[in-house]
Amino acid sequence: MKVKVLNLDGSAAKADIELSDAVFGIEPRADILHRVVTWQLENRRGTARAARERSDVARTGKKLGNQKGGGTARHGDRAAPIFIGGGKAHGPRKRDFDVSLNKKVRALGLRMALSAKAKSGLVVIDTLELADAKTKALSLQLAKQGWGKKVLVIDGEMVNEGFARAAGNIIGINVLPAVGANVYDILKHDTLVLTRAAVEKLEARFHG
């Protein structure tokens, strides 16, 4: 699949790029993408902390008083939830959200996400080098591109420092190195912008 390569200012770069059909040209499946996104979001969740219930607190098990004749309610022990220091009634239980997913399915999901963007919403640029690494200048450049409200920019080994600094305060622009590319972030943005270096890294990730 041949794609035109642009410069950041919107002009055409010197040469086009050939995208691998095995990475950018497969047919996306909603069920695979759903499984991978669910796996990602579940693994972001921390372990739910449990509360100590009646059987977990360290209180005396001695009966408080006589069953009858004391003039007060009948209580079995101090661990009852109605007492200060007693156990929590119907408290939260410990829950782990460490969901597993086969590596092949995760890799397939990423290729499908990239392929979905290749159909509509993929832009390949030559480099993220900026002559003037200022937020205002970059914002004006991006406004002319018409990439939409939410843009994900993926660079190669490391994100260009000047671009990352200039884009840091622009709402809707997120930047990642190629190693951080993931299904959820790719799908939730309107446009995916890849540099030449990012394309090389992503293709090497699957062909290597």
N, C-alpha and C positions, 0 to 999 in steps of 0.2 A: 504494500500500500504506500503510494508516494504522497507526501504531504509537503505543502509549501512552508518554508521556514521564514519567519518574520524577524525584524529587529524590534526592539522595545518601542521605537517611535512609530511602528506600523508599516514601515517600508519593507520591501522584500529583501531577504538576505541573498547571498551570492549563489547558494546551491540549495536544492530541495533535499529531503531526507526520505529514505525508504524505511517504513515501519514494518516490523516483523508481523506477519499474519498470525503467528502462533501466540503473540502477546496482545496485539491490537486488533485482530481480525476474527475473533471467535464470537459465536452467537451467545449473548448474555442469557442467563436463566434466572428468573426471579427467585426460585426456591434456593439456589446456591447462594445468591447475594444475601437473601434473608438470613440464612444460616450463619454466614460469616459476620454480618452486622450484629446479629443477636449474640454471637460468641464474643465479639469485641466489647459490646456494651455490658454484658454480664461480667466480664473479667475486669471491668473498671470499678465494679462495686466492691466495697470493703466488706469484711466479715461483720455480720450483725452481732452486736454484743448481747449476751444473755443477762437477764436479771436473776438474782437468787430467789428461789421460791421457798415455800415452807420447809421442805426437806433439806434445803441447802444451807440455811443460816445456822450459826452456832449459838443456840440458846438452850437453856436447861429443858429437859424433858419432864421435869417434875410437875405433877398436877398442882395448880395454884391453890386450891382449897377443896373443901368438901363439896361433893356433888350437890348436896341439899343443906339448907339451914344457914348458909352464909349471908343471905340477903343480896347476893350479887349473881350475875350471870354465871353459867357453868362453863369453865374453860379447861381445856386439856393441857396446854403448854404455852410458853411464851413466844413460840415461833409463829403463832397465828398472825395472819396479815393485819388484824385490827390493832395490834400492839406496835409501838415504836420499836424498831429493831427487828420486827418480825419479817417473814418472807413476803415477797411481792405476789399478790393474787393475779393469776393469769398473766404473768410477765412475759416479755419477749424471749424467744428461744434463740440459741446460737444457730446462725445460718451461714453456710459458705457458698460463694457464687463462683467457684473455680470450675468453670465449664470447659470440657476438653473438645477439641475438634481436630480431625485428621489434617496433617500438614498438606496433603494433596488437595484437600477441599479448600483450605485457606489460600493456597497458591492459585487454584482455579478461580476462586472468587476475585482475587486481585486482577487476574488477567481479564475476567469478565467485566469488572468495573472499568478497566482501561479501555476495553473494546467498546463498552457502552458510550464512553466519552468520545472515542474516536469517531463514532457515528454522528454525534452532535455535541459540541462543547469542548473540543480539544484544539489547543493552539500550541504550536511548536515555535520557540524563538531561539535565536542563535546563542545569546548569552545575556546574563543579567547585569553586565557591566554598565555603569552609569557615569556619564561625564560630570553630572552634578547630582551627587547623592544626597538630595534634600527632599523632604517629604512633600513640599509644595510642588516642586518640579515634577516629581514622580506622579503625584496625584493628577496633575494636568495631563501628563502623557497617557495615563491609564483611562482617564475620562474620555479620551478620543477613540479608544479602542472598541468600546461597546461590548465589553466582556460580561456585563451583568453585575448584580449587586454582590454576589459571593464568588470569589476567585481563589483557587488554590494554585500556588506556584511551587513547583518542585524543581530543585536544582540537582547537581551531581553529588559528588562526595561530600562537599560542604556547601552551604548556602552562601552566595556572594555577600560579604559583610556589609558593603555599602548599600546594596539593595535591601537587605534585611533591616538595616537601621532606618532607611528611608520609608519602608513599608510598615514599620512597626506601629505607627499611629494612624494608619489608614483603615477605616472600618470596612470590613468585608474582605480584606486581603490577608490571606494566611500563607506562610512560607514554610516549606519542609525540605530537608535533604532527601535524596532518593531512597535511602535506607528507611526513612519514616513513612513512605507511601503506604496507605492502607485503604481498605474498601470504604469504610464509613466516611472518612474525610473526602474521598474522591466523589462519592455519590451525593453528599450533602451540599456541594458547591455547584454553582451554575456552570462555571468554566474551569477546565483543567489546563494549566499552562506548564509545559515541559520545556526545559532547555535541551540542547543537543546532548549535553553531558548526562542529563537525567534519562533520556531515551536510551543511551548506551548502557547506563547502570541498570536500568530496569530490564532491558533485554538480556544483559549478562546474568542477571539474577535468576532468570528462568532457563537460559541456555547453558549456564556455567555448571 
